[in-house]
Amino acid sequence: MEFNSHNDGVVRVAVGLVNALTPGERRGRTYVLPSDLPAAATEGLRAGYPRHREAGETEATELAAVAERLRTVFEAVDADDIDSAAHQINRLLDETDARPHLNRHDGEPWHLHFHGPGGTMAGDWAASCATSLAIVLGSEFHDRLGVCTAPHCDRVYVDVSRNGTRRFCSTACQNRVKTAAFRARAKTP
């Protein structure tokens, strides 16, 4: 299931930023922000755009603040509170003055951008992520945003599977849960 190639990439960036730049739990362990915040921010950006340039220190700090706000959207959807998710997205859209326009650069064909020229990296990504998540929330696929259901993991995901049944942020978490269930069944006489 794909929304469109550009939107899919931006939604993957939103997931990447939230997972790389928000503390919590990851794969059964406490997740604290890495000491190298620019590397973590770059990792988040490259989740959707593998050749994205590296983030600087200031940009990484600003992207971490954006990621915190995006996390609330995923958490609200996971709690089946679409109204709260939509209100948070609308606040981000208003604050970033997100507006669609067609752009062509770096040898790419025309594609939709959601921010104007001359903005900051964090502001541009906040506008893009908010708009892309708005497209998802405003569709029948709003339930494709989620928070990992594995114990001790709160990383987020977007479910692009055909049947829409994803429950985990990664194969590692899925395997942890399946292994634990297998061991529990093996102990039961």
Sine and cosine of phi, psi and omega as CSV:
sin_phi,cos_phi,sin_psi,cos_psi,sin_omega,cos_omega
0.00,0.00,0.85,-0.53,0.03,-1.00
-0.78,-0.63,0.55,-0.83,0.05,-1.00
-1.00,0.08,-0.86,0.50,0.24,-0.97
-0.20,-0.98,0.31,-0.95,-0.19,-0.98
-0.87,0.48,-0.67,0.74,-0.01,-1.00
-0.93,0.36,-0.73,0.68,0.00,-1.00
-0.88,0.47,-0.65,0.76,0.03,-1.00
-0.86,0.51,-0.69,0.73,0.01,-1.00
-0.88,0.47,-0.67,0.74,-0.01,-1.00
-0.93,0.36,-0.63,0.78,0.06,-1.00
-0.89,0.45,-0.63,0.78,0.06,-1.00
-0.90,0.44,-0.57,0.82,0.08,-1.00
-0.90,0.43,-0.70,0.72,0.02,-1.00
-0.84,0.55,-0.73,0.68,0.04,-1.00
-0.88,0.47,-0.73,0.68,-0.02,-1.00
-0.87,0.49,-0.68,0.73,0.01,-1.00
-0.91,0.42,-0.71,0.71,0.01,-1.00
-0.87,0.49,-0.71,0.70,-0.06,-1.00
-0.95,0.32,-0.52,0.85,-0.04,-1.00
-1.00,0.03,-0.45,0.90,-0.19,-0.98
-0.87,-0.50,0.25,0.97,0.09,-1.00
-0.81,-0.58,0.72,-0.70,0.02,-1.00
-0.96,0.29,0.26,-0.97,0.02,-1.00
0.41,-0.91,-0.80,-0.60,0.02,-1.00
-0.77,-0.64,0.53,-0.85,-0.01,-1.00
-0.56,-0.83,0.87,-0.50,0.07,-1.00
0.78,0.63,0.67,0.74,0.10,-1.00
1.00,0.03,0.07,1.00,-0.02,-1.00
-0.76,-0.65,0.38,-0.92,0.09,-1.00
-0.91,0.42,0.70,-0.72,0.03,-1.00
-0.91,-0.42,0.89,-0.45,0.08,-1.00
-0.95,-0.31,0.41,-0.91,0.03,-1.00
-0.86,0.51,0.72,-0.70,0.02,-1.00
-0.89,0.45,0.47,-0.88,0.03,-1.00
-0.92,0.39,-0.48,0.88,0.06,-1.00
-1.00,-0.08,0.98,0.20,-0.05,-1.00
-0.88,0.48,-0.64,0.77,0.05,-1.00
-0.87,0.50,-0.62,0.79,0.03,-1.00
-0.91,0.40,-0.64,0.77,0.02,-1.00
-0.91,0.41,-0.67,0.74,0.02,-1.00
-0.90,0.44,-0.67,0.74,0.03,-1.00
-0.88,0.47,-0.66,0.75,0.05,-1.00
-0.86,0.51,-0.68,0.73,0.02,-1.00
-0.89,0.45,-0.68,0.73,0.02,-1.00
-0.91,0.41,-0.62,0.79,-0.04,-1.00
-0.97,0.24,-0.11,0.99,0.10,-1.00
-0.89,0.45,-0.48,0.87,0.01,-1.00
-0.93,-0.37,-0.42,0.91,-0.03,-1.00
-0.70,-0.72,1.00,0.04,-0.14,-0.99
-0.83,0.56,-0.39,0.92,-0.02,-1.00
-0.98,-0.20,0.27,0.96,-0.03,-1.00
-0.88,0.48,0.58,-0.81,0.01,-1.00
-0.91,0.41,0.31,-0.95,0.00,-1.00
-0.95,0.31,0.58,-0.82,0.04,-1.00
-0.99,0.11,0.58,-0.81,0.09,-1.00
-1.00,0.08,0.08,-1.00,-0.04,-1.00
-0.87,0.50,-0.77,0.64,0.00,-1.00
-0.90,0.44,-0.68,0.73,0.01,-1.00
-0.88,0.48,-0.66,0.75,-0.01,-1.00
-0.90,0.44,-0.66,0.75,0.02,-1.00
-0.89,0.45,-0.69,0.73,0.03,-1.00
-0.92,0.40,-0.63,0.77,0.03,-1.00
-0.91,0.41,-0.55,0.84,0.05,-1.00
-0.89,0.45,-0.63,0.78,0.05,-1.00
-0.92,0.40,-0.64,0.77,0.07,-1.00
-0.89,0.46,-0.70,0.72,-0.03,-1.00
-0.87,0.50,-0.64,0.77,0.04,-1.00
-0.86,0.51,-0.67,0.74,-0.01,-1.00
-0.95,0.32,-0.60,0.80,0.04,-1.00
-0.92,0.39,-0.57,0.82,0.02,-1.00
-0.83,0.55,-0.64,0.77,-0.04,-1.00
-0.88,0.47,-0.49,0.87,0.04,-1.00
-0.92,0.39,-0.75,0.66,0.01,-1.00
-0.88,0.47,-0.67,0.75,0.00,-1.00
-0.91,0.42,-0.63,0.77,0.02,-1.00
-0.91,0.41,-0.68,0.73,0.03,-1.00
-0.89,0.46,-0.68,0.74,-0.01,-1.00
-0.88,0.47,-0.54,0.84,0.03,-1.00
-1.00,0.07,0.14,0.99,-0.02,-1.00
0.87,0.49,0.54,0.84,0.05,-1.00
-0.94,-0.33,0.95,0.30,-0.06,-1.00
-0.90,0.44,-0.54,0.84,0.02,-1.00
-0.87,0.49,-0.73,0.69,0.02,-1.00
-0.90,0.44,-0.66,0.75,0.03,-1.00
-0.87,0.49,-0.71,0.70,-0.02,-1.00
-0.90,0.43,-0.65,0.76,0.02,-1.00
-0.90,0.44,-0.65,0.76,0.04,-1.00
-0.90,0.43,-0.69,0.73,0.03,-1.00
-0.89,0.46,-0.69,0.73,0.01,-1.00
-0.88,0.48,-0.62,0.78,0.06,-1.00
-0.88,0.47,-0.70,0.71,0.02,-1.00
-0.90,0.43,-0.66,0.75,0.03,-1.00
-0.88,0.48,-0.68,0.73,0.02,-1.00
-0.91,0.42,-0.74,0.67,-0.06,-1.00
-0.91,0.42,-0.55,0.83,-0.05,-1.00
-1.00,-0.05,-0.09,1.00,-0.05,-1.00
0.80,0.60,0.68,0.73,-0.01,-1.00
-0.88,0.47,0.71,-0.70,0.03,-1.00
-0.46,-0.89,0.73,-0.68,-0.04,-1.00
-0.97,0.25,0.59,-0.80,0.17,-0.99
-0.37,-0.93,0.43,-0.90,0.00,-1.00
-1.00,0.09,0.64,-0.77,-0.03,-1.00
-0.63,-0.78,0.50,-0.87,0.08,-1.00
-0.69,-0.72,0.79,-0.61,-0.01,-1.00
-0.38,-0.92,0.27,-0.96,0.09,-1.00
0.78,0.62,0.56,0.83,0.03,-1.00
0.97,0.25,0.10,0.99,0.01,-1.00
-1.00,0.08,0.39,-0.92,0.09,-1.00
-0.95,0.31,0.13,-0.99,0.06,-1.00
-0.84,0.55,0.69,-0.72,0.05,-1.00
-0.49,-0.87,0.28,-0.96,-0.09,-1.00
-0.99,0.13,0.77,-0.64,0.17,-0.99
-0.92,-0.40,0.41,-0.91,-0.05,-1.00
-0.89,-0.45,0.19,0.98,0.00,-1.00
-0.66,-0.75,0.42,-0.91,0.00,-1.00
-1.00,0.09,0.12,-0.99,0.03,-1.00
-0.95,0.30,0.44,-0.90,0.12,-0.99
0.99,0.10,0.13,0.99,0.02,-1.00
-0.99,0.11,0.04,-1.00,0.09,-1.00
-0.99,0.14,0.34,-0.94,0.03,-1.00
-0.86,0.51,-0.74,0.67,-0.04,-1.00
-0.90,0.43,-0.66,0.75,0.02,-1.00
-0.90,0.43,-0.66,0.75,0.03,-1.00
-0.90,0.43,-0.69,0.72,0.00,-1.00
-0.94,0.34,-0.56,0.83,0.07,-1.00
-0.88,0.48,-0.70,0.71,0.02,-1.00
-0.90,0.44,-0.71,0.71,-0.02,-1.00
-0.91,0.42,-0.73,0.68,-0.01,-1.00
-0.90,0.43,-0.67,0.74,0.02,-1.00
-0.88,0.48,-0.69,0.72,-0.01,-1.00
-0.92,0.40,-0.70,0.71,0.00,-1.00
-0.90,0.44,-0.66,0.75,0.05,-1.00
-0.93,0.37,-0.52,0.85,0.08,-1.00
-0.90,0.44,-0.63,0.78,0.04,-1.00
-0.89,0.46,-0.66,0.75,0.02,-1.00
-0.93,0.38,-0.74,0.67,-0.03,-1.00
-0.89,0.45,-0.53,0.85,-0.02,-1.00
-1.00,0.09,0.17,0.99,0.00,-1.00
-0.89,-0.45,0.05,-1.00,0.05,-1.00
-0.95,0.30,-0.06,1.00,-0.04,-1.00
-0.98,-0.20,0.30,0.95,-0.04,-1.00
-0.85,0.52,-0.44,0.90,-0.01,-1.00
-0.98,0.19,0.07,1.00,0.02,-1.00
-0.99,0.13,-0.12,0.99,0.10,-1.00
-1.00,-0.04,0.68,-0.74,-0.03,-1.00
-0.37,-0.93,0.12,-0.99,0.07,-1.00
-0.90,-0.44,0.69,-0.72,-0.05,-1.00
-0.78,0.62,0.70,-0.72,0.00,-1.00
-1.00,-0.07,0.01,1.00,0.04,-1.00
-0.93,0.36,0.58,-0.81,0.06,-1.00
-0.85,0.53,0.64,-0.77,0.07,-1.00
0.87,0.49,0.63,0.78,0.10,-0.99
-0.55,-0.84,0.78,-0.63,0.03,-1.00
-0.80,-0.60,0.45,0.89,0.05,-1.00
-0.96,0.26,0.45,-0.89,-0.09,-1.00
-0.98,-0.22,0.22,-0.98,0.01,-1.00
-0.44,-0.90,0.26,-0.97,0.21,-0.98
-0.86,-0.51,0.78,-0.63,-0.05,-1.00
-1.00,0.02,0.94,-0.33,0.04,-1.00
-0.96,-0.30,0.24,0.97,0.02,-1.00
-0.94,0.34,0.36,-0.93,-0.03,-1.00
-0.90,0.44,-0.67,0.74,-0.09,-1.00
-1.00,-0.07,-0.09,1.00,0.10,-1.00
0.92,0.40,0.64,0.77,-0.06,-1.00
-0.90,-0.43,0.24,0.97,-0.02,-1.00
-0.90,0.44,0.63,-0.78,0.00,-1.00
-0.75,-0.66,-0.10,0.99,-0.10,-0.99
-0.83,-0.56,0.44,-0.90,0.01,-1.00
-0.97,0.23,-0.38,0.92,-0.09,-1.00
-0.41,-0.91,0.25,-0.97,0.09,-1.00
-0.90,0.43,-0.56,0.83,0.01,-1.00
-0.86,0.50,-0.71,0.70,0.02,-1.00
-0.93,0.38,-0.65,0.76,0.05,-1.00
-0.86,0.51,-0.71,0.71,0.01,-1.00
-0.91,0.41,-0.61,0.79,0.06,-1.00
-0.86,0.51,-0.71,0.70,-0.02,-1.00
-0.92,0.39,-0.69,0.72,0.00,-1.00
-0.91,0.41,-0.63,0.78,0.03,-1.00
-0.91,0.42,-0.69,0.72,0.02,-1.00
-0.89,0.46,-0.65,0.76,0.02,-1.00
-0.91,0.41,-0.65,0.76,0.03,-1.00
-0.88,0.47,-0.72,0.69,0.00,-1.00
-0.90,0.43,-0.62,0.79,0.03,-1.00
-0.90,0.43,-0.66,0.75,0.04,-1.00
-0.92,0.39,-0.60,0.80,-0.02,-1.00
-0.92,0.39,-0.51,0.86,0.01,-1.00
-0.97,0.23,-0.43,0.90,-0.04,-1.00
-0.97,0.23,0.82,-0.57,-0.03,-1.00
-0.94,0.33,0.00,0.00,0.00,0.00
